[in-house]
Amino acid sequence: MVKRRSIEVYCQCGLLLARYSKGGKGRLVKMFFERILVDESGVFLVQPPPALHDELCCPSCLKRIATVQVIRGKFAAKLNQGAIVQP
């Protein structure tokens, strides 16, 4: 069984984007929408849900932080590594 931990994901501008339940070790590359615990910025869990290949941007600095993709049959945000910070 994969051990999960809760992490906070920030934009480079310092805005808290989300709290996420991460499995495994290593850096955060993708965020499955079903594992987002709290969407602090209102970017990921919006209604209607983002469509495939939509770009998600930080509401503060407007930098692209992710692109919506299907990974292993589930919708996920493929993160732009240069735009996010994970403490």
Buried (B, 14 or more C-beta within 10 A) or exposed (E): EEEEEEBBBBBBEEBEBBBBBBEEEEEBEBBBBEBBEBBBBEBBEEEEEBEEEEEBBBEEEEBEBBBBBEEEEEBBBBBBEEBBEEE
